[in-house]
Amino acid sequence: MIPTDRLIQIKQRLEFVEASMSAGEGDIADLGREYAELRPVVTQIEELEQIRADIAEAEEMLNDPEMKDLAEEELPALRERLPEVEQAVQLALLPRDAADARPAVLEIRPGTGGDEAALFAGDLARMYQRFAETQGWAWEVIEEQMSDLGGLRELVVRVAGSGVFARLKFESGVHRVQRVPETESGGRIHTSAATVAVLPEAQEVDIQIEPGDIRIDTMRSSGAGGQHVNTTDSAVRITHLPTGIVVTSSEKSQHRNREIAMQVLRARLFDAQRSAVDAERSADRKAQVGSGDRSERIRTYNFPQGRMTDHRIGLTLYRLDQIMQGDLDEIIDALTAEHQAAQLAEMGQN
């Protein structure tokens, strides 16, 4: 049962935000964001209140001989609908991750498996890029290092758009592949892995970096080869001395490289800060969707069987070709639903 006081508070807060916006008081941008978050919640609350009122009215009609038949006809449908609407309100009231609406920094690196791991890392990068395209998101490559066979040694990308981090945050972890490598002449199935990290983009207000805490080095940057090789001293490497985190960027503009590298450094420090808070908060329980730790194996892509299995929620899909083409909605929706179920269960225990 959702406390009535809580629902009243949310409706009153929306009224206050609407009044403030009409009067031109406060920070209009902040008020606009809060309004956009509150309006759908209040719509759900109003639907719940209406159904409860309809049920109460129908129950009163049972005492009226002339209205009893109509009430008995309406009540079953109303009572069946009530739990669905209550759950929708509960989901709307779940605490939101403040970073959900932010752009994300996506990092992909090969794990165990040598050249095959690098090729698989490249496959994952193309999978996520195609998914980003279907969502209408921007895909900005920050750092890319290719392997000799056309795979990836490292990829760092900024992904921007609506709800990017909310949709991608459960992708962090070790992705395992089982298939016959192109370099395998005997037809044997090999197992290799790649690591994915999804970090919410951090703002300067989130992470303050003192000038004395970083060392900035410029390096000679080289391009893809041939006559277009870029040999200017434009690549930038930033080392965060307190943590040892190293970030590089190899665009043609040294000024832009410094800006990009600082952006990625803030994201990594912000992620470390959030992870420490999450670890402290969940020290006595294990989240059902997993910790998001990059050392945790989260998913297996089995090419001979055309199968993808997400180990955190026991989801297996036999349509690997479509998944590798960026069809990730079913997986992400299932992970999000499992996370919400865990949140609801935790709220019920408190």
C-alpha positions as CSV (number, residue, x, y, z in Angstrom):
1,M,0.0,0.0,0.0
2,I,1.4,3.4,-1.0
3,P,1.2,6.0,1.8
4,T,-1.4,8.7,0.9
5,D,0.8,11.4,2.5
6,R,3.6,10.6,0.1
7,L,1.3,11.0,-2.9
8,I,-0.1,14.3,-1.6
9,Q,3.4,15.6,-1.1
10,I,4.4,14.8,-4.7
11,K,1.2,16.5,-6.1
12,Q,1.9,19.6,-3.9
13,R,5.5,19.8,-5.1
14,L,4.3,19.8,-8.7
15,E,1.9,22.6,-8.0
16,F,4.7,24.6,-6.3
17,V,7.0,24.0,-9.4
18,E,4.3,25.0,-11.8
19,A,3.6,28.2,-9.8
20,S,7.3,29.1,-9.6
21,M,7.7,28.6,-13.4
22,S,4.6,30.8,-14.0
23,A,5.9,33.5,-11.7
24,G,9.4,33.4,-13.2
25,E,10.9,32.6,-9.8
26,G,14.0,30.3,-9.3
27,D,16.2,28.6,-11.8
28,I,13.9,28.0,-14.8
29,A,16.2,25.2,-16.2
30,D,16.2,23.3,-12.9
31,L,12.4,23.9,-12.4
32,G,11.8,22.6,-16.0
33,R,13.8,19.4,-15.3
34,E,11.9,18.8,-12.1
35,Y,8.6,19.4,-13.8
36,A,9.5,16.9,-16.5
37,E,10.3,14.3,-13.8
38,L,7.2,15.0,-11.7
39,R,4.5,15.4,-14.3
40,P,4.4,11.7,-15.4
41,V,4.4,10.6,-11.8
42,V,1.5,12.8,-10.9
43,T,-0.4,11.6,-14.0
44,Q,0.0,8.0,-12.6
45,I,-1.1,9.1,-9.1
46,E,-4.2,10.8,-10.6
47,E,-5.1,7.6,-12.4
48,L,-4.7,5.6,-9.2
49,E,-6.9,8.1,-7.3
50,Q,-9.5,7.9,-9.9
51,I,-9.7,4.1,-9.9
52,R,-9.9,4.1,-6.1
53,A,-12.7,6.6,-6.2
54,D,-14.5,4.6,-8.9
55,I,-14.2,1.4,-6.7
56,A,-15.6,3.3,-3.6
57,E,-18.5,4.6,-5.7
58,A,-19.3,1.2,-7.2
59,E,-19.2,-0.4,-3.7
60,E,-21.7,2.2,-2.5
61,M,-23.9,1.5,-5.5
62,L,-24.2,-2.2,-4.3
63,N,-26.6,-0.9,-1.6
64,D,-28.9,0.6,-4.1
65,P,-31.2,-2.0,-5.6
66,E,-31.5,0.0,-8.8
67,M,-27.7,0.3,-9.3
68,K,-26.6,-3.0,-7.9
69,D,-26.4,-4.9,-11.2
70,L,-24.3,-2.1,-12.8
71,A,-22.0,-2.0,-9.8
72,E,-21.5,-5.8,-9.9
73,E,-20.6,-5.5,-13.6
74,E,-18.1,-2.7,-13.1
75,L,-16.3,-3.8,-9.9
76,P,-14.4,-6.9,-11.1
77,A,-12.7,-4.9,-13.9
78,L,-11.9,-2.0,-11.6
79,R,-10.5,-4.3,-8.9
80,E,-8.4,-6.2,-11.5
81,R,-7.0,-2.9,-12.8
82,L,-6.1,-1.5,-9.3
83,P,-2.9,-3.6,-8.7
84,E,-1.5,-2.8,-12.1
85,V,-1.9,1.0,-11.5
86,E,-0.5,0.7,-8.0
87,Q,2.6,-1.1,-9.3
88,A,3.0,1.6,-12.0
89,V,2.9,4.3,-9.3
90,Q,5.4,2.3,-7.2
91,L,7.8,2.1,-10.2
92,A,7.3,5.9,-10.8
93,L,8.2,6.5,-7.2
94,L,11.4,4.5,-7.2
95,P,14.5,6.5,-6.4
96,R,16.2,7.7,-9.6
97,D,19.9,7.5,-10.4
98,A,20.8,11.1,-10.8
99,A,23.2,10.1,-13.6
100,D,20.5,8.3,-15.7
101,A,19.9,11.3,-18.0
102,R,23.6,12.0,-18.6
103,P,25.7,11.1,-21.6
104,A,28.1,8.2,-21.0
105,V,31.7,7.4,-21.7
106,L,31.9,3.9,-23.1
107,E,35.2,2.0,-22.9
108,I,35.9,-1.4,-24.6
109,R,39.1,-3.4,-24.3
110,P,40.1,-7.0,-25.1
111,G,40.5,-9.4,-22.2
112,T,41.9,-12.9,-22.4
113,G,42.2,-14.5,-25.8
114,G,44.8,-12.5,-27.8
115,D,43.9,-11.5,-31.3
116,E,40.5,-13.2,-31.1
117,A,39.7,-11.0,-28.0
118,A,40.7,-7.9,-29.9
119,L,38.4,-9.0,-32.9
120,F,35.5,-9.6,-30.5
121,A,36.1,-6.2,-28.9
122,G,35.7,-4.7,-32.3
123,D,32.4,-6.7,-32.8
124,L,31.1,-5.3,-29.5
125,A,32.0,-1.8,-30.5
126,R,30.0,-2.1,-33.8
127,M,27.1,-3.6,-31.8
128,Y,26.9,-0.7,-29.5
129,Q,27.4,1.8,-32.3
130,R,24.5,0.3,-34.2
131,F,22.4,0.4,-31.1
132,A,23.3,4.1,-30.6
133,E,22.2,4.8,-34.2
134,T,18.8,3.2,-33.6
135,Q,18.3,5.4,-30.5
136,G,19.3,8.5,-32.3
137,W,22.4,9.0,-30.1
138,A,25.6,10.8,-31.0
139,W,28.8,8.6,-31.1
140,E,32.0,10.5,-30.6
141,V,35.3,8.5,-30.7
142,I,37.8,9.8,-28.1
143,E,40.5,7.2,-28.3
144,E,40.8,4.2,-30.7
145,Q,43.7,1.8,-31.0
146,M,43.4,-1.0,-33.6
147,S,45.0,-4.4,-33.6
148,D,47.0,-5.8,-36.5
149,L,44.1,-8.0,-37.6
150,G,41.6,-5.2,-37.5
151,G,40.3,-5.7,-34.0
152,L,40.4,-3.3,-31.1
153,R,43.2,-2.8,-28.5
154,E,41.2,0.1,-26.9
155,L,38.1,2.2,-27.7
156,V,36.9,5.1,-25.7
157,V,33.7,6.8,-27.0
158,R,31.4,9.5,-25.7
159,V,27.7,8.6,-26.3
160,A,25.2,11.5,-26.0
161,G,21.5,11.6,-26.3
162,S,18.3,11.0,-24.3
163,G,18.7,8.6,-21.3
164,V,22.0,7.2,-22.5
165,F,23.5,6.2,-19.2
166,A,20.1,4.7,-18.0
167,R,20.0,2.4,-21.0
168,L,23.7,1.4,-21.1
169,K,24.8,1.3,-17.4
170,F,24.1,-2.5,-17.0
171,E,26.5,-3.2,-19.9
172,S,29.6,-2.8,-17.6
173,G,31.4,-6.1,-17.1
174,V,33.2,-9.0,-18.8
175,H,31.6,-10.1,-22.1
176,R,32.7,-13.6,-23.1
177,V,32.6,-15.1,-26.6
178,Q,32.6,-18.7,-27.8
179,R,33.3,-19.2,-31.5
180,V,35.8,-20.6,-34.0
181,P,38.3,-17.8,-34.6
182,E,39.1,-16.7,-38.2
183,T,42.7,-17.6,-37.4
184,E,41.8,-21.2,-36.3
185,S,42.4,-23.7,-39.1
186,G,41.3,-26.8,-37.1
187,G,37.7,-25.6,-36.5
188,R,38.0,-25.6,-32.7
189,I,35.8,-23.4,-30.6
190,H,37.8,-20.9,-28.5
191,T,36.7,-18.8,-25.6
192,S,37.9,-15.2,-25.2
193,A,36.6,-12.1,-23.6
194,A,36.4,-8.3,-23.7
195,T,35.8,-5.8,-21.0
196,V,33.1,-3.0,-21.2
197,A,32.9,0.0,-18.9
198,V,30.1,2.5,-19.0
199,L,30.7,5.7,-17.0
200,P,28.3,8.6,-16.5
201,E,29.8,11.8,-17.9
202,A,30.8,14.0,-15.0
203,Q,30.6,17.8,-14.8
204,E,33.1,20.1,-13.2
205,V,30.8,20.6,-10.3
206,D,30.8,16.8,-9.6
207,I,34.6,16.4,-9.5
208,Q,37.0,19.1,-8.7
209,I,40.5,18.4,-10.0
210,E,43.3,20.4,-8.5
211,P,46.0,21.6,-11.1
212,G,48.7,20.1,-8.8
213,D,47.1,16.7,-8.9
214,I,47.7,16.1,-12.6
215,R,50.6,15.8,-15.0
216,I,50.0,16.6,-18.7
217,D,52.3,15.2,-21.3
218,T,52.2,15.8,-25.1
219,M,53.1,12.9,-27.4
220,R,53.7,12.3,-31.1
221,S,50.5,11.1,-32.6
222,S,50.3,8.9,-35.7
223,G,47.3,8.3,-37.9
224,A,46.1,5.3,-39.9
225,G,49.1,5.0,-42.1
226,G,50.2,6.0,-45.7
227,Q,50.5,9.6,-46.7
228,H,48.0,10.8,-44.2
229,V,50.1,9.9,-41.2
230,N,49.8,12.7,-38.6
231,T,53.1,13.2,-36.9
232,T,52.4,16.4,-35.0
233,D,53.0,16.5,-31.2
234,S,49.2,16.8,-30.6
235,A,48.4,13.7,-28.5
236,V,47.8,14.4,-24.8
237,R,48.3,12.1,-21.9
238,I,47.0,13.2,-18.4
239,T,48.0,11.4,-15.3
240,H,46.0,11.9,-12.1
241,L,48.7,11.6,-9.5
242,P,46.7,10.7,-6.4
243,T,45.0,7.7,-8.1
244,G,47.4,6.9,-10.9
245,I,44.6,7.0,-13.5
246,V,46.0,7.8,-17.0
247,V,43.9,9.2,-19.8
248,T,45.0,9.8,-23.4
249,S,43.4,11.5,-26.4
250,S,44.8,11.6,-29.9
251,E,42.7,14.1,-31.9
252,K,44.5,16.5,-34.2
253,S,43.9,19.5,-32.0
254,Q,46.1,19.6,-28.9
255,H,43.6,22.0,-27.1
256,R,40.7,19.7,-27.9
257,N,42.7,16.7,-26.7
258,R,43.3,18.3,-23.4
259,E,39.6,19.1,-23.1
260,I,38.6,15.5,-24.0
261,A,41.1,13.9,-21.7
262,M,40.0,16.0,-18.8
263,Q,36.4,15.0,-19.6
264,V,37.3,11.3,-19.5
265,L,39.4,11.7,-16.3
266,R,36.4,13.4,-14.6
267,A,34.2,10.5,-15.7
268,R,36.5,7.9,-14.3
269,L,37.0,9.7,-11.0
270,F,33.2,10.2,-10.7
271,D,32.6,6.5,-11.5
272,A,35.1,5.5,-8.7
273,Q,33.3,7.9,-6.3
274,R,29.9,6.5,-7.2
275,S,31.2,2.9,-6.9
276,A,32.6,3.5,-3.4
277,V,29.2,4.9,-2.3
278,D,27.3,2.0,-3.9
279,A,29.7,-0.5,-2.3
280,E,29.1,1.0,1.1
281,R,25.3,1.1,0.6
282,S,25.1,-2.5,-0.5
283,A,27.7,-4.1,1.7
284,D,25.1,-6.3,3.3
285,R,23.3,-7.5,0.2
286,K,24.0,-8.4,-3.5
287,A,22.0,-6.6,-6.2
288,Q,20.2,-9.0,-8.5
289,V,21.5,-7.3,-11.6
290,G,25.1,-7.6,-10.4
291,S,27.6,-5.1,-9.1
292,G,28.6,-3.8,-12.5
293,D,32.2,-4.6,-11.6
294,R,34.4,-4.8,-14.7
295,S,35.8,-8.1,-13.3
296,E,32.4,-9.7,-13.3
297,R,31.4,-12.0,-16.2
298,I,28.0,-10.8,-17.2
299,R,27.3,-12.3,-20.6
300,T,28.2,-15.1,-23.0
301,Y,27.9,-14.9,-26.8
302,N,27.9,-18.4,-28.2
303,F,28.2,-18.2,-32.0
304,P,27.9,-21.9,-33.0
305,Q,24.6,-22.1,-31.1
306,G,23.5,-18.5,-32.1
307,R,22.9,-17.9,-28.4
308,M,23.3,-15.0,-26.0
309,T,23.1,-15.6,-22.3
310,D,23.0,-12.9,-19.6
311,H,24.2,-14.6,-16.5
312,R,22.9,-12.0,-14.0
313,I,19.3,-12.6,-14.8
314,G,19.4,-16.0,-16.5
315,L,18.1,-14.6,-19.8
316,T,18.9,-16.7,-22.9
317,L,18.1,-15.5,-26.5
318,Y,18.6,-17.6,-29.6
319,R,19.0,-14.6,-32.0
320,L,22.6,-13.7,-31.8
321,D,22.8,-12.3,-35.3
322,Q,20.3,-9.6,-34.6
323,I,21.9,-8.8,-31.2
324,M,25.3,-8.3,-32.8
325,Q,23.5,-5.9,-35.2
326,G,22.6,-3.7,-32.3
327,D,19.2,-5.2,-31.4
328,L,19.6,-4.8,-27.6
329,D,16.3,-3.5,-26.4
330,E,14.9,-6.8,-25.1
331,I,18.1,-7.4,-23.1
332,I,18.3,-3.9,-21.6
333,D,14.5,-3.9,-20.8
334,A,14.9,-7.2,-19.0
335,L,17.9,-5.9,-16.9
336,T,16.0,-2.7,-16.1
337,A,12.9,-4.6,-15.0
338,E,15.0,-6.9,-12.8
339,H,16.7,-3.9,-11.2
340,Q,13.3,-2.2,-10.6
341,A,12.0,-5.5,-9.0
342,A,15.0,-5.5,-6.7
343,Q,14.4,-1.9,-5.7
344,L,10.7,-2.6,-5.0
345,A,11.6,-5.6,-2.9
346,E,14.1,-3.5,-0.9
347,M,11.5,-0.8,-0.4
348,G,9.1,-3.4,0.9
349,Q,11.7,-4.5,3.5
350,N,12.3,-1.0,4.8
